[in-house]
Amino acid sequence: MTMREMTYQVSFNTPAFLGNAEQNAQWRTPPFKAMLRQWWRVVKAPELGYDYKRLLALENSLFGSAGDDEKGGRSKVQLRLSRWDAGTLTELPRMATHQHPEVQRNGQNVPVGTAVYLGFGPVTTQGNRNAIAPEGPPVIFKLRAPASEELALRKAMQYAAWFGTLGSRARNAWGSLHMEGDGILGWADLCDSKLIEQAPLRSLADALGDRVASDWPHAVGLCSDGRPAVWRVAAGREINPDNKVIYPGFDSWRQVLEKLAALKIGFRTQFKLHSGGPHNQVEDRHILAYPITNHGLAGLSNARLSSQLRFKVAKAKDGKFFGLITHLPCAMPRAFFERSGIRPPEIKQQIAVWEQVHSFLNSQPSTLLNRIRKG
């Protein structure tokens, strides 16, 4: 079997809560493999008509699977990191607080901190779990795979470079990956045309209404105007000497997280909850992610459903930082509701919720949030 090797330099733009067996921060290959598999599915799914059964069989054949029968086997994809350093970041820097209309103490609204709001779990009001510090010396990441899968894996790595995050609370931009090398396009190259080259994008109706692929993230979404559901968070809007509009970046990753936290509070709290928990039917905000503090669904107290919106802190060549918000749309899995007695929401209700989120993001001032370039 002819093999190909790809080499990348990787680091983090934000603290990464990568856990080892003792839940201590450490560079490890398994999270990289999980991330690579996730984006490989997005790349490969269109070839297979988004049939998850065929996709899973191909994925297990390529990446390996546990089992003693003929379906088990070793991975044909080999990953290697040049270092397995432990994370030594024991204290996060101070970040801005935000007013949250539903957070109260003794009947009074109290502000929430950026780090706790976006990182609750590894981050609490008492401190944080050890993390890998951002902007440290890059680690060499090598990927070796069959030549027949080289193109798909290169596309998956490009997705990872643009949108990849690793570790606990990664969907809230912790562990935002910075990657260079082996043909990787940088932050400045992210635009509609380059994104579409990696894999097809899907509308909310197509992604949520697909009978075989509706309930797992299989594509970057489209807004109602037919453009990618990808937004960039910038530090303002300026006119350069050539009379062109530019959007400058932030001086630190902390400033980006602060803006992302404020935006998340905004698009979530626009969906009002009509009573306290436990709820006997799905309300609009449950569609965004689950659980919701004090607003659980009856019979689903221990269930979890991750957000479809992915946050990322990206770094440009000039060292400035930007935010990315990306939507990978899918329906709430029917299996999520098994044995609960709760009826899954209609697809049209779910589409309407995500259209409202898109509308909220698209309505933000261009000095804060705007779509990626067309080309």
N, C-alpha and C positions, 0 to 999 in steps of 0.2 A: 504494500500500500504506500503510495507516494504521500509524503507529509509536507506540510508547509509550516513555517514558524513566523510568528509576528511578535514584535517587541515594542513595548510602550513604557513611558515614564509616567508614574501615577503619584498623586499626592491628594490632599484634601483641602478644600476651600473653607470648610467649617469643621468644628470638632466632630469626630466620628466615634460613636459608641458601639464599636465592634466587639462583641463578646466572645471570649473563648469558653472552655468548659467551666471555668470558675467565674464567668461573667466579668472578667477583667478585660480591658481594652487591649487588643493585639492585632497586628496585621496578620491576616489568614487568607488562604485561598478559597475555602468554601463559600464565603459571601460573594466573592468575585464570580465563582461558577454559577451561583444562584442568579446573580444579576445578568450574566451572559445568557443563561437559559431563558430568562424572562424576555429579553429583547430579541433573541433568536426566534422565539415563538411569533413575535410581531412581524418579523421579516419573513418567516417561512409559512405562516398561516394562509396567506392568499393563494400560494401554489397548491394548497390542499383543500381549497374551497372552504376554509375555516372549520374543517371537520376535526374536532378535538381528539377523536379516537385515533385517526390516522396520524395526527400531529404528535400525540403522546407516544405512539409506537416508534415513530421516527426519532423523537427526542430521546427515548430510552436507548435506542440503538446507537445514537451518537454520543450521548453524555453518560451512558451507563445507568444501571438500575440494580437494586438489591433483589436477590432471589436465587434459589437453587435450581429452578427449572430453566427451560430453554429461553425464557423471556428475560432472564437476568444476564448481566454481563458487565465487563469493565468499560470504562469510558474511553472513547477514541480521542477525546479532547484532553490534552495535558496542560496544566497551568503551573506556573512557578513564579514565586516572588523572590527577589534578591535578599530581602530581609524579613524577619518575623518579629520586629520590634514590639515591645509593650507600650501601651499608651500611658503617658505620665502627666497628662493635663488633669489636675485635681480640682481646679477652681475656674469657673467661667467668668469672663469679664462682666462688669455691670452693663445692663441693657435697659432700654426704655420700658416704661410701664404703659398700659393702655386701659382706657375705660371700657368695661364690658357691661352692657345693660342688665345682665342676668347674674352677675357675681355680686353677692351681698354678704355683709356681716353685720349682725344686729340691726337688720332692716335698712342698712345704708350701703350704697354701691361702693365697692372698693376696687382699685386698679389691679390688673394682673400683669405680671412680668413677662416679657417676651420669651425668655428661656424656659420658664415653667409652662407657659401656654403652649409653646411649640414642642416642648420636650418632656412633658410630664411622664414620669416613670424613671428614666435615667436621670432626670432633673426634677428636684423638688425645692420647696422653699428652704430646706435645710442644706442644700448643696447638690452636687452632681456625682454620678458614677465616674470613675476614671475614663478619660477619652484620649483618642489620638489627636494631638494638636494639629491645627491647620497650618498650611504653608511650610511644612517641614521639608527636609531633603527628600526628593522624589525616590520612590522605590521602583526598581525595574520589574516589569510584569511581562512574562513570556507566555505565549499561547501557541501550542503546537497541535495541529489537527489535520485530518485528511484533506488533500488538495481539492477533492470534489466538493467540500463544504467551505472552501476558503472565502468565496464571495459572500455567502450568507453570514459567515462569522465576522467578516470585515464590516458589513452593514450593521450587524448587531453591536459591534464595538463602537461604531460611529454613534449609534443611538446612546450607548453607555457614556460616551464622551460628552454628548450634549446634555443628556438628562439623568445620568446615573448618580445614584446616591446609595450609601451602604450603611448598615447597622440599625440600631434602634432609632425609631422616629425618623427614619430616612425620608419618608414621604413629606415630612415637614422641613426638609432641607438640611437636616443634620447629616454629616458624612457626605457632603457634596463633593463629588469626585472631579479632579482636574487631571486630564489625560493628554499626552502628546506622543508623537512618534508614529511610524509606519502608516503614513497616509491619512492620519486623523485630521479632520477639518476642525478649526477652532471656533470660538464663540462668534467671531465676526462673520463666519461663513454660514451661520444658521439662518436660513430663509426658506420661504415656501418651496422654491424650486429644488433646492438641495435636499430638503426634508422629503419631498415626494420621490426623489431618486432612491431613497432607502427602501420604501415599501408604500403601498397604497394607503391613503387616509380614508376614514369612513364618517359619514354623517351620523347624527344621533339616531335617526330612524333606522338606518342600516345596521348600526352596531348593536342597538338594543332590541331590534326586531328580528335579528338573525336566529333561526331556530336551532342551529347547532353551535353558535358561538356567542350567544347573547350575554351569558353570565360570567365571562372571564375577559380580562383586558387583552385585546388582540390587535388594536390599532390606535394610532393617534387620531383624535377626533377632528371633526370639522364644525365650524360655526354655521349658522343659517345662511351666511353670505358665501359659503363654499370655500372659505379660507381656513387654515389650520387653527385649531383651538390651542394656540400657544401664545403666551403673553410675556413680555419682558418688563421688568421693573427697573427703572432708571432714576437718576438723581436730578432730573430736570430736563429742560428743553432749551437748546441754544441755536443760534445761527452762526455758522463759521464764516471765515473771511471770503469763502467762495459762494456765500449766500445760500448754503445748504443747511437744512435742519439736522442737528445731531442731538443725540441723547447721551449725556455724560454718565459715567459710572460713579459708584460710591468709593470712598477711601478705605472702607473696612467692610468685612463680611457681616459684622454686627449690625450695621446700618441696614443692610438688606433684610436680615431676619426681622428687624423691627418693622419694616414696611410690610413684609409678608404676614406677620402676626396681625397687624391692623387690618389688612385686606381679608384675612380669614375670618376675623371677628365680624367684619362687615357682611360678607356674603353668606355666612351661616345665620346670623341673627336676623336677617331679613325674613327668614321663615319662622313665623311665630308659632309657639306650641300652645295648644288650646286647653291643656290641663296638666296636672302633675302625673307622674308615673305611678303604677304601671299602666301603659296605654294598651287598649284593646284593638287598635288599628294603627297602621303605619301612617305617620304624619310626614309632611314634606321634608322636614329636617332629618328624619331617620334615613332618608334616601342618600344623603350626603356621606354619612359614615355612622357607625354604631360601635359602642354605646354612646348615649348622651347622659351626662350627669343628671340624676333625679328624674329622668324621663325614659326609663327602660320600657320595653315591650313585654307584655305578660308572657311568661314562659321562656323568655330569652335573656335572663339576667346574666348569663355567662357568655353570651354570644359576642362575636366581634366581626366587624366588617370594615375593612380599610377604605380610606378615601380614594376616589378615582382621580383626584387632582394631585399632581406631583409637583412639589416645590423643589427648586434647586438654586444654589448660589453659584454663579459662573464667574470666571475671571478672564478678563481680556489681556491681550499682549502687553498693554501699558500698565498692568497691575491693578486696574480698576475693577470693581465688583458690580455685578448685575444680578437681578433675580429672574427666575424663569417659573412660569406656571403653565403646566401642560395637562391636558385632559385626555385620559385613555378611557373612553366611555364603555360601559357595559351595564346590563341589567342586574338588579339584586338577585342573587342565586336563589332558586326555589328551595334548594336543600337547606338554606339558612333558616327557613320557616318550619321545617319538619318538626312534628311533635309539639309545636307551640300553640296551635289553634289560631294563629294570626294569618290572615290572608295576605299573600304578596300583593303589592300595589300594581295596578294596571300599568302596562308599558307607557301608555300615553301620559299618565301622571308622572312617571319617572322622566320622560322626555321633557315635559313642561318644567320640572324642577331644574334640570340641567340647562335648559334654554334660559331660565331666569338667572342662573349663575353666570352663564356666558354674557347675558345682557348687563349684569352688574359689573363685570370686569370690563366689558367694552365701553361702559359709560364713565369709567374713571378718567380723570384729566390726563392728557398726554404728557404732562410734566412728571407723572408717576408711573403710568402703565400704558403700554401700547403693544400692538401686535408686532410680531417679527416681520422683517422686510419680505416683500414678494419675491425679490431676486437680486 
